[in-house]
Amino acid sequence: MDWEDVRPKPQREITVGASLKELSIQDLEARIAALEGEIMRVKAELEAKRAQQRAADQLFKR
């Protein structure tokens, strides 16, 4: 067995708009999972910033 067969493949960086034709079904599923995770992370950060903005608005309106 060759070392290349057992070594995990490096994960590709996701580039929005890149061609998907070369990706396997497994790669596409992994890409979807990664993007969904990133969407959740961004939404959480957005909500945190909105909460900070609301708190600042409350503080300075008084």
PyMOL Python script that loads the backbone (N, CA, C, O; Angstrom):
from pymol import cmd

cmd.read_pdbstr("""\
ATOM      1  N   MET A   1       0.842  -1.174   0.000  1.00  0.00           N
ATOM      2  CA  MET A   1       0.000   0.000   0.000  1.00  0.00           C
ATOM      3  C   MET A   1       0.888   1.238   0.000  1.00  0.00           C
ATOM      4  O   MET A   1       1.879   1.313   0.726  1.00  0.00           O
ATOM      5  N   ASP A   2       0.523   2.176  -0.803  1.00  0.00           N
ATOM      6  CA  ASP A   2       1.273   3.415  -0.931  1.00  0.00           C
ATOM      7  C   ASP A   2       0.814   4.415   0.130  1.00  0.00           C
ATOM      8  O   ASP A   2      -0.362   4.435   0.495  1.00  0.00           O
ATOM      9  N   TRP A   3       1.732   5.239   0.623  1.00  0.00           N
ATOM     10  CA  TRP A   3       1.403   6.242   1.627  1.00  0.00           C
ATOM     11  C   TRP A   3       0.305   7.182   1.134  1.00  0.00           C
ATOM     12  O   TRP A   3      -0.520   7.632   1.929  1.00  0.00           O
ATOM     13  N   GLU A   4       0.283   7.481  -0.142  1.00  0.00           N
ATOM     14  CA  GLU A   4      -0.735   8.363  -0.710  1.00  0.00           C
ATOM     15  C   GLU A   4      -2.136   7.784  -0.538  1.00  0.00           C
ATOM     16  O   GLU A   4      -3.112   8.532  -0.484  1.00  0.00           O
ATOM     17  N   ASP A   5      -2.244   6.459  -0.450  1.00  0.00           N
ATOM     18  CA  ASP A   5      -3.549   5.822  -0.311  1.00  0.00           C
ATOM     19  C   ASP A   5      -4.140   5.995   1.091  1.00  0.00           C
ATOM     20  O   ASP A   5      -5.361   6.006   1.242  1.00  0.00           O
ATOM     21  N   VAL A   6      -3.303   6.130   2.107  1.00  0.00           N
ATOM     22  CA  VAL A   6      -3.794   6.212   3.479  1.00  0.00           C
ATOM     23  C   VAL A   6      -3.787   7.629   4.047  1.00  0.00           C
ATOM     24  O   VAL A   6      -4.491   7.916   5.015  1.00  0.00           O
ATOM     25  N   ARG A   7      -3.015   8.491   3.461  1.00  0.00           N
ATOM     26  CA  ARG A   7      -2.944   9.868   3.944  1.00  0.00           C
ATOM     27  C   ARG A   7      -4.217  10.608   3.535  1.00  0.00           C
ATOM     28  O   ARG A   7      -4.626  10.537   2.376  1.00  0.00           O
ATOM     29  N   PRO A   8      -4.854  11.325   4.482  1.00  0.00           N
ATOM     30  CA  PRO A   8      -6.075  12.047   4.122  1.00  0.00           C
ATOM     31  C   PRO A   8      -5.783  13.146   3.108  1.00  0.00           C
ATOM     32  O   PRO A   8      -4.740  13.798   3.151  1.00  0.00           O
ATOM     33  N   LYS A   9      -6.719  13.332   2.207  1.00  0.00           N
ATOM     34  CA  LYS A   9      -6.570  14.386   1.207  1.00  0.00           C
ATOM     35  C   LYS A   9      -6.756  15.738   1.887  1.00  0.00           C
ATOM     36  O   LYS A   9      -7.639  15.895   2.730  1.00  0.00           O
ATOM     37  N   PRO A  10      -5.932  16.709   1.524  1.00  0.00           N
ATOM     38  CA  PRO A  10      -6.131  18.036   2.115  1.00  0.00           C
ATOM     39  C   PRO A  10      -7.467  18.608   1.639  1.00  0.00           C
ATOM     40  O   PRO A  10      -7.859  18.434   0.485  1.00  0.00           O
ATOM     41  N   GLN A  11      -8.154  19.293   2.553  1.00  0.00           N
ATOM     42  CA  GLN A  11      -9.434  19.869   2.176  1.00  0.00           C
ATOM     43  C   GLN A  11      -9.205  21.084   1.295  1.00  0.00           C
ATOM     44  O   GLN A  11      -8.320  21.905   1.539  1.00  0.00           O
ATOM     45  N   ARG A  12     -10.027  21.169   0.267  1.00  0.00           N
ATOM     46  CA  ARG A  12      -9.934  22.308  -0.638  1.00  0.00           C
ATOM     47  C   ARG A  12     -10.614  23.506   0.002  1.00  0.00           C
ATOM     48  O   ARG A  12     -11.609  23.378   0.716  1.00  0.00           O
ATOM     49  N   GLU A  13     -10.054  24.664  -0.270  1.00  0.00           N
ATOM     50  CA  GLU A  13     -10.697  25.885   0.194  1.00  0.00           C
ATOM     51  C   GLU A  13     -11.918  26.134  -0.676  1.00  0.00           C
ATOM     52  O   GLU A  13     -11.871  25.946  -1.892  1.00  0.00           O
ATOM     53  N   ILE A  14     -12.994  26.549  -0.061  1.00  0.00           N
ATOM     54  CA  ILE A  14     -14.225  26.797  -0.801  1.00  0.00           C
ATOM     55  C   ILE A  14     -14.172  28.197  -1.392  1.00  0.00           C
ATOM     56  O   ILE A  14     -13.954  29.181  -0.686  1.00  0.00           O
ATOM     57  N   THR A  15     -14.374  28.264  -2.697  1.00  0.00           N
ATOM     58  CA  THR A  15     -14.443  29.531  -3.395  1.00  0.00           C
ATOM     59  C   THR A  15     -15.829  29.651  -4.002  1.00  0.00           C
ATOM     60  O   THR A  15     -16.217  28.848  -4.850  1.00  0.00           O
ATOM     61  N   VAL A  16     -16.567  30.648  -3.568  1.00  0.00           N
ATOM     62  CA  VAL A  16     -17.915  30.853  -4.091  1.00  0.00           C
ATOM     63  C   VAL A  16     -17.821  31.178  -5.576  1.00  0.00           C
ATOM     64  O   VAL A  16     -17.033  32.028  -5.991  1.00  0.00           O
ATOM     65  N   GLY A  17     -18.633  30.492  -6.366  1.00  0.00           N
ATOM     66  CA  GLY A  17     -18.654  30.723  -7.805  1.00  0.00           C
ATOM     67  C   GLY A  17     -17.707  29.828  -8.591  1.00  0.00           C
ATOM     68  O   GLY A  17     -17.709  29.854  -9.822  1.00  0.00           O
ATOM     69  N   ALA A  18     -16.895  29.035  -7.891  1.00  0.00           N
ATOM     70  CA  ALA A  18     -15.965  28.139  -8.577  1.00  0.00           C
ATOM     71  C   ALA A  18     -16.739  27.015  -9.261  1.00  0.00           C
ATOM     72  O   ALA A  18     -17.849  26.675  -8.852  1.00  0.00           O
ATOM     73  N   SER A  19     -16.154  26.450 -10.289  1.00  0.00           N
ATOM     74  CA  SER A  19     -16.779  25.347 -11.013  1.00  0.00           C
ATOM     75  C   SER A  19     -16.956  24.146 -10.088  1.00  0.00           C
ATOM     76  O   SER A  19     -16.076  23.822  -9.290  1.00  0.00           O
ATOM     77  N   LEU A  20     -18.101  23.499 -10.210  1.00  0.00           N
ATOM     78  CA  LEU A  20     -18.406  22.328  -9.388  1.00  0.00           C
ATOM     79  C   LEU A  20     -18.299  21.032 -10.182  1.00  0.00           C
ATOM     80  O   LEU A  20     -18.459  19.950  -9.617  1.00  0.00           O
ATOM     81  N   LYS A  21     -18.036  21.123 -11.463  1.00  0.00           N
ATOM     82  CA  LYS A  21     -18.052  19.958 -12.346  1.00  0.00           C
ATOM     83  C   LYS A  21     -17.030  18.897 -11.968  1.00  0.00           C
ATOM     84  O   LYS A  21     -17.263  17.709 -12.192  1.00  0.00           O
ATOM     85  N   GLU A  22     -15.918  19.302 -11.407  1.00  0.00           N
ATOM     86  CA  GLU A  22     -14.850  18.356 -11.085  1.00  0.00           C
ATOM     87  C   GLU A  22     -15.051  17.670  -9.733  1.00  0.00           C
ATOM     88  O   GLU A  22     -14.317  16.740  -9.400  1.00  0.00           O
ATOM     89  N   LEU A  23     -16.029  18.116  -8.957  1.00  0.00           N
ATOM     90  CA  LEU A  23     -16.223  17.580  -7.612  1.00  0.00           C
ATOM     91  C   LEU A  23     -17.075  16.320  -7.632  1.00  0.00           C
ATOM     92  O   LEU A  23     -18.004  16.189  -8.428  1.00  0.00           O
ATOM     93  N   SER A  24     -16.739  15.401  -6.742  1.00  0.00           N
ATOM     94  CA  SER A  24     -17.516  14.169  -6.607  1.00  0.00           C
ATOM     95  C   SER A  24     -18.773  14.444  -5.784  1.00  0.00           C
ATOM     96  O   SER A  24     -18.928  15.524  -5.212  1.00  0.00           O
ATOM     97  N   ILE A  25     -19.659  13.467  -5.731  1.00  0.00           N
ATOM     98  CA  ILE A  25     -20.862  13.595  -4.912  1.00  0.00           C
ATOM     99  C   ILE A  25     -20.466  13.831  -3.460  1.00  0.00           C
ATOM    100  O   ILE A  25     -21.037  14.692  -2.790  1.00  0.00           O
ATOM    101  N   GLN A  26     -19.500  13.077  -2.978  1.00  0.00           N
ATOM    102  CA  GLN A  26     -19.033  13.224  -1.594  1.00  0.00           C
ATOM    103  C   GLN A  26     -18.455  14.626  -1.365  1.00  0.00           C
ATOM    104  O   GLN A  26     -18.709  15.242  -0.330  1.00  0.00           O
ATOM    105  N   ASP A  27     -17.687  15.121  -2.319  1.00  0.00           N
ATOM    106  CA  ASP A  27     -17.127  16.469  -2.200  1.00  0.00           C
ATOM    107  C   ASP A  27     -18.231  17.525  -2.173  1.00  0.00           C
ATOM    108  O   ASP A  27     -18.160  18.482  -1.401  1.00  0.00           O
ATOM    109  N   LEU A  28     -19.245  17.353  -3.012  1.00  0.00           N
ATOM    110  CA  LEU A  28     -20.355  18.306  -3.055  1.00  0.00           C
ATOM    111  C   LEU A  28     -21.134  18.302  -1.740  1.00  0.00           C
ATOM    112  O   LEU A  28     -21.520  19.357  -1.238  1.00  0.00           O
ATOM    113  N   GLU A  29     -21.363  17.106  -1.185  1.00  0.00           N
ATOM    114  CA  GLU A  29     -22.064  17.013   0.097  1.00  0.00           C
ATOM    115  C   GLU A  29     -21.252  17.669   1.209  1.00  0.00           C
ATOM    116  O   GLU A  29     -21.810  18.350   2.070  1.00  0.00           O
ATOM    117  N   ALA A  30     -19.944  17.465   1.191  1.00  0.00           N
ATOM    118  CA  ALA A  30     -19.076  18.085   2.194  1.00  0.00           C
ATOM    119  C   ALA A  30     -19.074  19.600   2.034  1.00  0.00           C
ATOM    120  O   ALA A  30     -19.043  20.337   3.020  1.00  0.00           O
ATOM    121  N   ARG A  31     -19.108  20.049   0.806  1.00  0.00           N
ATOM    122  CA  ARG A  31     -19.138  21.489   0.528  1.00  0.00           C
ATOM    123  C   ARG A  31     -20.421  22.106   1.073  1.00  0.00           C
ATOM    124  O   ARG A  31     -20.385  23.171   1.690  1.00  0.00           O
ATOM    125  N   ILE A  32     -21.553  21.443   0.847  1.00  0.00           N
ATOM    126  CA  ILE A  32     -22.833  21.931   1.358  1.00  0.00           C
ATOM    127  C   ILE A  32     -22.789  22.011   2.878  1.00  0.00           C
ATOM    128  O   ILE A  32     -23.214  23.011   3.457  1.00  0.00           O
ATOM    129  N   ALA A  33     -22.284  20.975   3.528  1.00  0.00           N
ATOM    130  CA  ALA A  33     -22.205  20.960   4.993  1.00  0.00           C
ATOM    131  C   ALA A  33     -21.325  22.103   5.502  1.00  0.00           C
ATOM    132  O   ALA A  33     -21.669  22.768   6.479  1.00  0.00           O
ATOM    133  N   ALA A  34     -20.201  22.327   4.843  1.00  0.00           N
ATOM    134  CA  ALA A  34     -19.298  23.399   5.260  1.00  0.00           C
ATOM    135  C   ALA A  34     -19.956  24.764   5.079  1.00  0.00           C
ATOM    136  O   ALA A  34     -19.840  25.633   5.943  1.00  0.00           O
ATOM    137  N   LEU A  35     -20.640  24.948   3.963  1.00  0.00           N
ATOM    138  CA  LEU A  35     -21.296  26.228   3.709  1.00  0.00           C
ATOM    139  C   LEU A  35     -22.460  26.459   4.667  1.00  0.00           C
ATOM    140  O   LEU A  35     -22.668  27.583   5.123  1.00  0.00           O
ATOM    141  N   GLU A  36     -23.218  25.412   4.977  1.00  0.00           N
ATOM    142  CA  GLU A  36     -24.312  25.552   5.945  1.00  0.00           C
ATOM    143  C   GLU A  36     -23.764  25.921   7.322  1.00  0.00           C
ATOM    144  O   GLU A  36     -24.346  26.741   8.032  1.00  0.00           O
ATOM    145  N   GLY A  37     -22.647  25.312   7.689  1.00  0.00           N
ATOM    146  CA  GLY A  37     -22.007  25.661   8.957  1.00  0.00           C
ATOM    147  C   GLY A  37     -21.547  27.107   8.974  1.00  0.00           C
ATOM    148  O   GLY A  37     -21.682  27.797   9.985  1.00  0.00           O
ATOM    149  N   GLU A  38     -21.010  27.561   7.866  1.00  0.00           N
ATOM    150  CA  GLU A  38     -20.553  28.946   7.766  1.00  0.00           C
ATOM    151  C   GLU A  38     -21.738  29.908   7.824  1.00  0.00           C
ATOM    152  O   GLU A  38     -21.643  30.968   8.443  1.00  0.00           O
ATOM    153  N   ILE A  39     -22.842  29.554   7.192  1.00  0.00           N
ATOM    154  CA  ILE A  39     -24.043  30.391   7.244  1.00  0.00           C
ATOM    155  C   ILE A  39     -24.518  30.527   8.687  1.00  0.00           C
ATOM    156  O   ILE A  39     -24.864  31.625   9.124  1.00  0.00           O
ATOM    157  N   MET A  40     -24.538  29.435   9.421  1.00  0.00           N
ATOM    158  CA  MET A  40     -24.961  29.479  10.828  1.00  0.00           C
ATOM    159  C   MET A  40     -24.021  30.361  11.649  1.00  0.00           C
ATOM    160  O   MET A  40     -24.472  31.123  12.505  1.00  0.00           O
ATOM    161  N   ARG A  41     -22.736  30.260  11.393  1.00  0.00           N
ATOM    162  CA  ARG A  41     -21.744  31.062  12.115  1.00  0.00           C
ATOM    163  C   ARG A  41     -21.933  32.550  11.825  1.00  0.00           C
ATOM    164  O   ARG A  41     -21.867  33.376  12.735  1.00  0.00           O
ATOM    165  N   VAL A  42     -22.166  32.887  10.561  1.00  0.00           N
ATOM    166  CA  VAL A  42     -22.355  34.287  10.173  1.00  0.00           C
ATOM    167  C   VAL A  42     -23.654  34.837  10.764  1.00  0.00           C
ATOM    168  O   VAL A  42     -23.687  35.970  11.242  1.00  0.00           O
ATOM    169  N   LYS A  43     -24.722  34.037  10.732  1.00  0.00           N
ATOM    170  CA  LYS A  43     -25.995  34.487  11.307  1.00  0.00           C
ATOM    171  C   LYS A  43     -25.861  34.742  12.804  1.00  0.00           C
ATOM    172  O   LYS A  43     -26.425  35.707  13.319  1.00  0.00           O
ATOM    173  N   ALA A  44     -25.124  33.891  13.503  1.00  0.00           N
ATOM    174  CA  ALA A  44     -24.915  34.081  14.941  1.00  0.00           C
ATOM    175  C   ALA A  44     -24.147  35.375  15.204  1.00  0.00           C
ATOM    176  O   ALA A  44     -24.484  36.121  16.123  1.00  0.00           O
ATOM    177  N   GLU A  45     -23.133  35.637  14.414  1.00  0.00           N
ATOM    178  CA  GLU A  45     -22.357  36.870  14.576  1.00  0.00           C
ATOM    179  C   GLU A  45     -23.207  38.093  14.249  1.00  0.00           C
ATOM    180  O   GLU A  45     -23.116  39.114  14.932  1.00  0.00           O
ATOM    181  N   LEU A  46     -24.022  37.998  13.224  1.00  0.00           N
ATOM    182  CA  LEU A  46     -24.916  39.094  12.854  1.00  0.00           C
ATOM    183  C   LEU A  46     -25.893  39.399  13.987  1.00  0.00           C
ATOM    184  O   LEU A  46     -26.117  40.564  14.317  1.00  0.00           O
ATOM    185  N   GLU A  47     -26.468  38.372  14.574  1.00  0.00           N
ATOM    186  CA  GLU A  47     -27.405  38.582  15.679  1.00  0.00           C
ATOM    187  C   GLU A  47     -26.696  39.190  16.886  1.00  0.00           C
ATOM    188  O   GLU A  47     -27.264  40.046  17.566  1.00  0.00           O
ATOM    189  N   ALA A  48     -25.471  38.765  17.161  1.00  0.00           N
ATOM    190  CA  ALA A  48     -24.713  39.338  18.272  1.00  0.00           C
ATOM    191  C   ALA A  48     -24.455  40.827  18.033  1.00  0.00           C
ATOM    192  O   ALA A  48     -24.569  41.633  18.956  1.00  0.00           O
ATOM    193  N   LYS A  49     -24.115  41.183  16.819  1.00  0.00           N
ATOM    194  CA  LYS A  49     -23.866  42.590  16.494  1.00  0.00           C
ATOM    195  C   LYS A  49     -25.154  43.407  16.572  1.00  0.00           C
ATOM    196  O   LYS A  49     -25.138  44.556  17.014  1.00  0.00           O
ATOM    197  N   ARG A  50     -26.266  42.817  16.144  1.00  0.00           N
ATOM    198  CA  ARG A  50     -27.549  43.521  16.256  1.00  0.00           C
ATOM    199  C   ARG A  50     -27.909  43.751  17.724  1.00  0.00           C
ATOM    200  O   ARG A  50     -28.419  44.813  18.081  1.00  0.00           O
ATOM    201  N   ALA A  51     -27.646  42.763  18.568  1.00  0.00           N
ATOM    202  CA  ALA A  51     -27.917  42.911  19.999  1.00  0.00           C
ATOM    203  C   ALA A  51     -27.050  44.017  20.594  1.00  0.00           C
ATOM    204  O   ALA A  51     -27.522  44.802  21.415  1.00  0.00           O
ATOM    205  N   GLN A  52     -25.794  44.081  20.186  1.00  0.00           N
ATOM    206  CA  GLN A  52     -24.911  45.146  20.655  1.00  0.00           C
ATOM    207  C   GLN A  52     -25.423  46.507  20.195  1.00  0.00           C
ATOM    208  O   GLN A  52     -25.391  47.481  20.948  1.00  0.00           O
ATOM    209  N   GLN A  53     -25.890  46.563  18.964  1.00  0.00           N
ATOM    210  CA  GLN A  53     -26.409  47.817  18.424  1.00  0.00           C
ATOM    211  C   GLN A  53     -27.654  48.263  19.187  1.00  0.00           C
ATOM    212  O   GLN A  53     -27.805  49.443  19.503  1.00  0.00           O
ATOM    213  N   ARG A  54     -28.550  47.310  19.483  1.00  0.00           N
ATOM    214  CA  ARG A  54     -29.753  47.643  20.251  1.00  0.00           C
ATOM    215  C   ARG A  54     -29.384  48.155  21.643  1.00  0.00           C
ATOM    216  O   ARG A  54     -29.972  49.118  22.134  1.00  0.00           O
ATOM    217  N   ALA A  55     -28.409  47.505  22.269  1.00  0.00           N
ATOM    218  CA  ALA A  55     -27.970  47.928  23.602  1.00  0.00           C
ATOM    219  C   ALA A  55     -27.373  49.332  23.554  1.00  0.00           C
ATOM    220  O   ALA A  55     -27.649  50.154  24.428  1.00  0.00           O
ATOM    221  N   ALA A  56     -26.570  49.607  22.551  1.00  0.00           N
ATOM    222  CA  ALA A  56     -25.977  50.939  22.410  1.00  0.00           C
ATOM    223  C   ALA A  56     -27.059  51.979  22.142  1.00  0.00           C
ATOM    224  O   ALA A  56     -27.014  53.079  22.692  1.00  0.00           O
ATOM    225  N   ASP A  57     -28.021  51.637  21.306  1.00  0.00           N
ATOM    226  CA  ASP A  57     -29.123  52.560  21.023  1.00  0.00           C
ATOM    227  C   ASP A  57     -29.889  52.885  22.300  1.00  0.00           C
ATOM    228  O   ASP A  57     -30.232  54.043  22.539  1.00  0.00           O
ATOM    229  N   GLN A  58     -30.159  51.871  23.121  1.00  0.00           N
ATOM    230  CA  GLN A  58     -30.867  52.081  24.386  1.00  0.00           C
ATOM    231  C   GLN A  58     -30.060  52.981  25.326  1.00  0.00           C
ATOM    232  O   GLN A  58     -30.614  53.862  25.983  1.00  0.00           O
ATOM    233  N   LEU A  59     -28.762  52.750  25.380  1.00  0.00           N
ATOM    234  CA  LEU A  59     -27.901  53.504  26.280  1.00  0.00           C
ATOM    235  C   LEU A  59     -27.844  54.980  25.898  1.00  0.00           C
ATOM    236  O   LEU A  59     -27.933  55.850  26.765  1.00  0.00           O
ATOM    237  N   PHE A  60     -27.697  55.262  24.622  1.00  0.00           N
ATOM    238  CA  PHE A  60     -27.499  56.639  24.191  1.00  0.00           C
ATOM    239  C   PHE A  60     -28.800  57.395  23.943  1.00  0.00           C
ATOM    240  O   PHE A  60     -28.767  58.610  23.751  1.00  0.00           O
ATOM    241  N   LYS A  61     -29.921  56.726  23.941  1.00  0.00           N
ATOM    242  CA  LYS A  61     -31.201  57.411  23.777  1.00  0.00           C
ATOM    243  C   LYS A  61     -31.671  58.013  25.093  1.00  0.00           C
ATOM    244  O   LYS A  61     -32.544  58.880  25.103  1.00  0.00           O
ATOM    245  N   ARG A  62     -31.103  57.563  26.191  1.00  0.00           N
ATOM    246  CA  ARG A  62     -31.542  58.045  27.508  1.00  0.00           C
ATOM    247  C   ARG A  62     -30.734  59.204  27.971  1.00  0.00           C
ATOM    248  O   ARG A  62     -30.973  59.729  29.059  1.00  0.00           O
TER     249      ARG A  62
END
""", "prot")
cmd.dss("prot")
cmd.show_as("cartoon", "prot")
cmd.util.cbc("prot")
cmd.orient("prot")
